[in-house]
Amino acid sequence: MSQTVVEYEVRPRLTGAQWKSGIAAWLGWLFDGLDMHLYTIVAASFVGELMLADPTSAAVKEKSSYIQAAFLIGWALGGGFFGRIGDRLGRARALALTIITYAAFTGLSSVSQTWWQLMIFRFLAALGIGGEWAVGSSLLSETWPKSWRPWIAAVLQTAVNIGVMLAYVATYLFAGFTTQRYVFLVGVLPALVVFWIRRSVPEPEEWHTAATSAAKHPPMADLFRGRVRRITLLTIVVCACSLTAWWAYMFWTPQLMRQLPEVASWTPADKNRLASTTLGVLIGCSIPGNFFAGWLAKLAGFRRGIALMCVGFFLSVYFCWNVPRSHTVLLWVYIPLVGFFSGIFGLFTMYLPPLFPTLLRTTGAGFSYNIGRIVAAVGTVVFGKMAVNNTLGDLRQPLLYGAFLFIPATVAALLLPDLKDAPAGPVEPVE
């Protein structure tokens, strides 16, 4: 009987408002994953179509990397922009705005006539996607019980994974079409969720109390003052390094699979299906990785859990590309391992927001996490140029180099505080 009472105290009953906040954030993450990866899967074929060029040509590689870089920069800027909106206007209001933004501009990608038009639409869609991460994570960190955080982190990241799987299904079904542009119309669906969010999801009491009692909102410059500065800088290192390696791997691996020697004679439709299957396996295996990462965070704390997942990430990416392998071995042995350790990114959702003060929470988490995507954008372009002319003759070398970025990410993660050690005070993180 006593054990039952203790368990009830550790896992308190959730209120209706908490359930609504959780569902809203989960759906936001789900459609995040869908809209962000529709392009990743069809990049080579659609950009080649727009340029009237061979999808495997150097020019297509270059322009598709520019488009992905613009997307990542938009993601970074969206985290800061909508982060400020979330801190000033409220989490639920900002969440609705982010979803309508990425849904609208993902749909408009379908009418692109040139590669640079597609780049503009992807940049604008990314503003909403980056903002949704910052707003949604803050919404849940302020509404759900602290004891649930490791598992909520896993569940939220699983929503992204399911969204990516839906993108995989959509692109797989469209693989035989003469054009890949219709795939982007699937990205309009998230807009339907906005109406429910605005009517049903309340603002967190913590934000409401802080917003009404504060004489003024703290400026963004406060992220680089006092004890918050160290947290901001270390978080940027962790996120910039890990995201650069991950996005390079996730963006270029499907294209590398199309170019393997034993795949060269396949039809374009079969190559498209292989690329879709590659991403499907990668993301599918990340779902158990999310819960493994949550278990590590529960066992050793968030920062140690992040560091351990970085080590696993480094080893799995390194051994994936250190020697040439067949598409079968890559697809069913090494790519699943990389996907498993990508569960690390779920931990960021519940770890980063509480490190910052309430009225800087969405801004701080969004800026620190998403600013890493600017570095990732540069990395995507650099790796693309390396792929055109490198000693191994394909994309394998730049992806192999990317694995080493997890080493500084591991060190920086260990220097971050545990949540219980975060500084407290009216203008400092509270936990």
C-alpha positions as CSV (number, residue, x, y, z in Angstrom):
1,M,0.0,0.0,0.0
2,S,2.8,2.4,0.9
3,Q,4.5,1.7,-2.4
4,T,1.3,2.7,-4.2
5,V,1.1,6.0,-2.3
6,V,4.7,6.8,-3.1
7,E,4.3,6.1,-6.8
8,Y,1.2,8.3,-6.8
9,E,3.1,11.2,-5.2
10,V,6.0,10.8,-7.7
11,R,3.6,10.7,-10.7
12,P,0.8,13.1,-9.9
13,R,-2.5,12.9,-11.7
14,L,-2.5,15.1,-14.8
15,T,-5.2,17.8,-15.2
16,G,-7.2,18.5,-18.3
17,A,-5.1,21.6,-19.0
18,Q,-1.9,19.6,-18.8
19,W,-3.3,17.0,-21.2
20,K,-4.3,19.7,-23.7
21,S,-0.9,21.3,-23.5
22,G,0.8,17.9,-24.0
23,I,-1.4,17.0,-27.0
24,A,-0.9,20.4,-28.6
25,A,2.9,20.2,-28.2
26,W,2.9,16.5,-29.4
27,L,1.0,17.4,-32.6
28,G,3.2,20.4,-33.2
29,W,6.3,18.1,-33.0
30,L,4.6,15.5,-35.2
31,F,3.9,18.0,-38.0
32,D,7.4,19.5,-37.5
33,G,8.9,16.2,-38.4
34,L,6.6,15.8,-41.4
35,D,7.2,19.2,-42.9
36,M,10.9,19.4,-42.3
37,H,11.7,16.1,-43.9
38,L,9.6,16.1,-47.1
39,Y,12.4,18.0,-48.8
40,T,15.2,16.0,-47.3
41,I,13.9,12.8,-49.0
42,V,13.1,14.3,-52.4
43,A,15.9,16.9,-52.6
44,A,18.0,15.3,-55.3
45,S,15.1,14.4,-57.6
46,F,13.1,17.6,-57.2
47,V,16.0,20.0,-57.4
48,G,17.2,18.1,-60.5
49,E,13.7,18.5,-61.9
50,L,13.7,22.3,-61.3
51,M,17.2,22.6,-62.8
52,L,16.5,20.3,-65.7
53,A,19.7,18.4,-64.7
54,D,20.8,14.9,-63.6
55,P,20.0,14.5,-59.9
56,T,23.4,13.1,-59.3
57,S,25.3,16.0,-60.9
58,A,27.6,18.4,-59.0
59,A,25.3,21.3,-59.7
60,V,22.3,19.6,-58.2
61,K,24.3,18.7,-55.1
62,E,25.5,22.3,-54.7
63,K,22.0,23.9,-55.1
64,S,20.3,21.3,-52.9
65,S,22.8,22.0,-50.2
66,Y,22.1,25.7,-50.5
67,I,18.4,25.1,-50.0
68,Q,19.0,22.9,-47.0
69,A,21.4,25.5,-45.6
70,A,18.7,28.2,-46.0
71,F,16.3,26.0,-44.2
72,L,18.6,25.5,-41.3
73,I,19.3,29.2,-41.0
74,G,15.6,29.9,-41.1
75,W,15.1,27.3,-38.4
76,A,17.7,29.1,-36.2
77,L,16.2,32.5,-36.8
78,G,12.7,31.2,-36.2
79,G,13.7,29.9,-32.8
80,G,14.8,33.3,-31.7
81,F,12.0,35.2,-33.4
82,F,9.1,33.1,-32.2
83,G,10.9,32.6,-28.9
84,R,10.5,36.3,-28.2
85,I,6.9,36.1,-29.3
86,G,6.3,33.2,-26.9
87,D,7.9,35.0,-24.0
88,R,5.8,38.2,-24.7
89,L,2.5,37.0,-26.0
90,G,2.2,33.5,-24.4
91,R,3.1,29.9,-25.3
92,A,-0.2,28.7,-26.8
93,R,-0.6,31.8,-29.0
94,A,2.9,31.5,-30.3
95,L,2.5,27.8,-30.9
96,A,-0.4,28.4,-33.2
97,L,1.5,31.0,-35.1
98,T,4.5,28.7,-35.7
99,I,2.3,25.9,-37.0
100,I,0.4,28.0,-39.5
101,T,3.7,29.5,-40.7
102,Y,5.4,26.2,-41.5
103,A,2.2,24.6,-42.9
104,A,1.6,27.5,-45.3
105,F,5.1,27.7,-46.7
106,T,5.6,24.0,-47.0
107,G,2.5,23.8,-49.1
108,L,3.7,26.8,-51.3
109,S,6.9,24.8,-52.0
110,S,4.8,22.8,-54.4
111,V,4.5,25.7,-56.8
112,S,8.2,26.4,-57.0
113,Q,9.5,26.9,-60.6
114,T,13.2,27.4,-59.9
115,W,15.6,26.2,-57.2
116,W,15.9,29.6,-55.6
117,Q,12.1,29.9,-55.3
118,L,12.1,26.6,-53.4
119,M,14.9,27.9,-51.2
120,I,12.8,30.9,-50.2
121,F,9.8,28.8,-49.4
122,R,11.9,26.4,-47.3
123,F,13.5,29.3,-45.5
124,L,10.1,30.7,-44.5
125,A,8.7,27.3,-43.5
126,A,11.8,26.8,-41.3
127,L,11.0,30.0,-39.3
128,G,7.8,28.3,-38.0
129,I,9.5,24.9,-37.5
130,G,12.3,26.4,-35.4
131,G,9.8,28.5,-33.4
132,E,7.6,25.5,-32.7
133,W,10.4,23.6,-31.0
134,A,11.2,26.6,-28.7
135,V,7.6,27.3,-27.8
136,G,6.4,23.8,-27.4
137,S,9.2,22.7,-25.1
138,S,8.7,25.7,-22.9
139,L,4.9,25.1,-22.8
140,L,5.4,21.6,-21.4
141,S,8.3,22.4,-19.1
142,E,5.9,24.9,-17.4
143,T,2.8,22.7,-17.3
144,W,3.8,19.1,-16.8
145,P,5.2,17.6,-13.5
146,K,9.0,17.6,-13.2
147,S,9.1,13.9,-12.4
148,W,7.7,13.2,-15.9
149,R,10.4,15.1,-17.8
150,P,12.7,12.3,-19.0
151,W,9.7,10.3,-20.4
152,I,7.9,13.4,-21.8
153,A,11.2,14.2,-23.6
154,A,11.1,10.7,-25.2
155,V,7.4,10.9,-26.1
156,L,7.9,14.4,-27.7
157,Q,10.8,13.3,-29.8
158,T,8.9,10.2,-30.9
159,A,6.3,12.6,-32.3
160,V,9.0,14.1,-34.5
161,N,10.0,10.6,-35.5
162,I,6.5,9.6,-36.4
163,G,6.2,12.8,-38.4
164,V,9.3,11.9,-40.3
165,M,7.9,8.4,-40.9
166,L,4.8,10.0,-42.4
167,A,7.1,12.0,-44.7
168,Y,8.7,8.7,-45.6
169,V,5.3,7.2,-46.4
170,A,4.2,10.2,-48.4
171,T,7.4,10.3,-50.5
172,Y,7.3,6.5,-51.0
173,L,3.7,6.7,-52.4
174,F,4.7,9.6,-54.7
175,A,8.0,8.0,-55.8
176,G,6.5,6.8,-59.1
177,F,5.2,10.2,-60.1
178,T,6.8,12.2,-62.9
179,T,7.2,15.1,-60.5
180,Q,7.9,15.3,-56.8
181,R,6.3,18.7,-56.2
182,Y,2.9,17.3,-55.1
183,V,4.6,15.8,-52.0
184,F,4.7,19.3,-50.4
185,L,1.0,19.6,-50.4
186,V,0.9,17.0,-47.6
187,G,2.6,19.7,-45.5
188,V,-0.6,21.8,-45.4
189,L,-2.4,19.4,-43.1
190,P,-0.9,20.9,-39.8
191,A,-2.8,24.1,-40.3
192,L,-6.0,22.3,-39.2
193,V,-4.6,21.9,-35.7
194,V,-4.3,25.6,-35.2
195,F,-8.0,26.2,-34.7
196,W,-8.1,23.6,-31.8
197,I,-5.0,25.0,-30.1
198,R,-6.4,28.6,-30.1
199,R,-9.7,27.4,-28.6
200,S,-8.6,24.8,-26.1
201,V,-5.0,25.2,-24.9
202,P,-4.6,27.6,-22.0
203,E,-1.5,29.7,-21.2
204,P,0.7,28.2,-18.5
205,E,0.1,29.7,-15.0
206,E,3.9,30.1,-14.5
207,W,4.2,32.3,-17.6
208,H,1.0,34.2,-16.8
209,T,2.2,35.0,-13.3
210,A,5.7,36.1,-14.4
211,A,4.3,38.2,-17.3
212,T,1.8,40.1,-15.2
213,S,4.2,40.7,-12.2
214,A,7.2,41.8,-14.2
215,A,7.9,45.5,-14.7
216,K,9.3,44.8,-18.1
217,H,10.4,41.8,-20.1
218,P,14.2,41.1,-19.9
219,P,16.1,41.9,-23.1
220,M,17.7,39.1,-25.1
221,A,21.1,40.4,-24.1
222,D,20.5,38.9,-20.6
223,L,21.3,35.5,-22.1
224,F,25.0,36.7,-22.1
225,R,25.1,38.3,-18.7
226,G,25.7,36.8,-15.2
227,R,25.6,33.1,-14.6
228,V,23.2,32.6,-17.5
229,R,26.0,33.4,-20.0
230,R,27.9,30.2,-19.2
231,I,24.8,28.1,-19.7
232,T,24.0,29.9,-23.0
233,L,27.5,29.4,-24.4
234,L,27.9,25.7,-23.4
235,T,24.5,24.9,-24.7
236,I,25.4,26.5,-28.1
237,V,28.5,24.3,-28.3
238,V,26.5,21.1,-27.5
239,C,23.8,21.9,-30.0
240,A,25.9,23.3,-32.8
241,C,28.3,20.3,-32.9
242,S,25.7,17.6,-32.5
243,L,23.2,19.2,-34.9
244,T,25.9,19.8,-37.6
245,A,26.9,16.2,-37.6
246,W,23.4,14.9,-37.4
247,W,22.0,17.1,-40.2
248,A,24.9,16.3,-42.5
249,Y,24.4,12.6,-41.9
250,M,20.6,12.8,-42.3
251,F,20.7,15.0,-45.4
252,W,23.5,13.3,-47.3
253,T,23.1,9.7,-46.4
254,P,20.0,9.1,-48.6
255,Q,21.8,10.7,-51.5
256,L,24.9,8.6,-50.9
257,M,22.8,5.5,-51.0
258,R,21.5,6.5,-54.5
259,Q,25.2,6.7,-55.7
260,L,26.5,3.3,-54.4
261,P,28.0,1.2,-57.2
262,E,25.5,-1.6,-56.9
263,V,22.6,0.9,-57.1
264,A,23.8,2.7,-60.2
265,S,21.8,0.6,-62.6
266,W,18.5,0.9,-60.7
267,T,15.6,2.9,-62.1
268,P,15.0,6.5,-60.7
269,A,11.8,5.2,-58.9
270,D,13.7,2.5,-57.2
271,K,16.4,4.9,-56.1
272,N,13.8,7.2,-54.7
273,R,12.3,4.3,-52.7
274,L,15.7,3.4,-51.4
275,A,16.3,6.9,-50.2
276,S,12.9,6.9,-48.5
277,T,13.5,3.5,-46.9
278,T,16.9,4.8,-45.7
279,L,15.3,7.7,-43.9
280,G,12.5,5.5,-42.7
281,V,14.9,3.0,-41.1
282,L,17.0,5.8,-39.6
283,I,14.1,7.5,-37.9
284,G,12.3,4.3,-37.0
285,C,15.2,3.2,-35.0
286,S,15.4,6.5,-33.2
287,I,12.1,5.8,-31.5
288,P,13.5,3.2,-29.1
289,G,16.6,5.5,-28.8
290,N,14.4,8.2,-27.4
291,F,13.3,6.0,-24.5
292,F,16.8,4.7,-24.0
293,A,18.0,8.3,-23.7
294,G,15.1,9.1,-21.3
295,W,16.1,6.1,-19.2
296,L,19.7,7.4,-19.1
297,A,18.5,10.8,-18.0
298,K,16.5,9.2,-15.2
299,L,19.4,7.1,-14.1
300,A,22.3,9.5,-14.4
301,G,20.8,13.0,-15.0
302,F,20.2,14.9,-18.2
303,R,23.7,16.2,-18.8
304,R,25.4,12.8,-18.3
305,G,22.7,11.2,-20.4
306,I,23.4,13.7,-23.2
307,A,27.2,13.1,-22.9
308,L,26.8,9.3,-23.1
309,M,24.5,9.5,-26.1
310,C,27.1,11.7,-27.8
311,V,29.7,9.0,-27.3
312,G,27.4,6.4,-28.8
313,F,26.6,8.8,-31.7
314,F,30.3,9.3,-32.5
315,L,31.1,5.6,-32.5
316,S,28.1,4.6,-34.7
317,V,28.7,7.3,-37.3
318,Y,32.4,6.6,-37.4
319,F,32.0,2.9,-38.0
320,C,29.3,3.5,-40.5
321,W,31.6,5.2,-42.9
322,N,35.2,4.2,-42.0
323,V,35.2,1.5,-44.7
324,P,33.1,1.0,-47.9
325,R,30.0,-1.1,-47.2
326,S,27.1,-2.4,-49.3
327,H,23.7,-0.7,-49.2
328,T,22.3,-3.8,-47.5
329,V,24.8,-3.7,-44.6
330,L,24.4,0.0,-44.3
331,L,20.6,-0.1,-44.3
332,W,20.1,-2.9,-41.8
333,V,23.2,-2.7,-39.5
334,Y,24.9,0.7,-39.3
335,I,22.1,3.2,-40.2
336,P,19.9,1.7,-37.4
337,L,22.6,2.3,-34.9
338,V,23.0,5.9,-35.8
339,G,19.3,6.3,-35.7
340,F,19.2,4.8,-32.2
341,F,21.7,7.3,-30.8
342,S,19.8,10.2,-32.4
343,G,17.5,9.8,-29.4
344,I,19.8,12.3,-27.7
345,F,17.8,15.2,-29.2
346,G,14.7,14.3,-27.2
347,L,16.6,15.2,-24.0
348,F,17.1,18.8,-25.2
349,T,13.4,19.5,-25.1
350,M,13.0,19.1,-21.4
351,Y,16.5,19.9,-20.3
352,L,17.2,23.3,-21.9
353,P,14.1,25.4,-21.0
354,P,14.3,25.1,-17.2
355,L,17.9,26.3,-17.4
356,F,16.6,29.8,-18.2
357,P,14.4,32.3,-16.3
358,T,10.7,32.2,-17.1
359,L,10.5,35.3,-19.3
360,L,13.7,34.3,-21.1
361,R,12.8,30.6,-21.2
362,T,11.5,30.3,-24.8
363,T,14.0,32.8,-26.1
364,G,16.9,31.1,-24.3
365,A,16.1,27.6,-25.2
366,G,15.1,28.5,-28.8
367,F,18.2,30.6,-29.4
368,S,20.7,28.2,-27.8
369,Y,19.3,25.2,-29.5
370,N,18.5,26.6,-32.9
371,I,21.6,28.9,-33.3
372,G,23.4,25.6,-33.7
373,R,21.5,25.1,-37.0
374,I,23.4,28.1,-38.5
375,V,26.6,26.1,-38.0
376,A,24.8,23.0,-39.3
377,A,23.8,25.0,-42.4
378,V,27.4,25.9,-43.1
379,G,28.4,22.3,-42.5
380,T,25.8,21.1,-45.0
381,V,27.3,23.3,-47.7
382,V,30.9,22.5,-46.8
383,F,30.2,18.8,-46.8
384,G,28.4,19.1,-50.1
385,K,31.5,20.7,-51.7
386,M,33.7,18.1,-50.1
387,A,31.6,15.4,-51.7
388,V,32.3,16.8,-55.2
389,N,36.0,16.4,-54.9
390,N,37.5,14.1,-52.1
391,T,39.9,11.3,-51.9
392,L,37.2,8.6,-51.4
393,G,35.3,9.7,-54.4
394,D,31.9,10.0,-52.7
395,L,30.0,11.5,-49.7
396,R,31.5,9.0,-47.3
397,Q,34.6,11.1,-46.3
398,P,32.7,14.3,-45.2
399,L,30.2,12.2,-43.2
400,L,33.1,10.4,-41.6
401,Y,34.7,13.7,-40.5
402,G,31.3,14.8,-39.1
403,A,31.5,12.1,-36.5
404,F,34.3,13.9,-34.7
405,L,32.0,16.8,-33.9
406,F,30.4,14.7,-31.1
407,I,33.7,14.9,-29.1
408,P,33.5,18.6,-28.2
409,A,29.7,18.2,-27.7
410,T,30.4,15.5,-25.1
411,V,32.9,17.7,-23.2
412,A,30.5,20.8,-23.2
413,A,27.6,18.6,-22.0
414,L,29.5,17.5,-19.0
415,L,30.3,21.1,-18.1
416,L,26.6,22.1,-18.0
417,P,24.8,22.0,-14.7
418,D,22.2,19.5,-13.5
419,L,18.8,21.1,-13.2
420,K,19.0,21.0,-9.5
421,D,22.3,23.0,-9.7
422,A,21.0,25.7,-12.0
423,P,21.3,29.2,-10.5
424,A,18.2,30.7,-8.9
425,G,16.9,34.2,-8.5
426,P,14.5,36.7,-10.1
427,V,16.6,37.2,-13.2
428,E,18.4,33.8,-13.2
429,P,17.2,30.3,-14.1
430,V,14.9,28.8,-11.5
431,E,14.5,25.0,-10.8
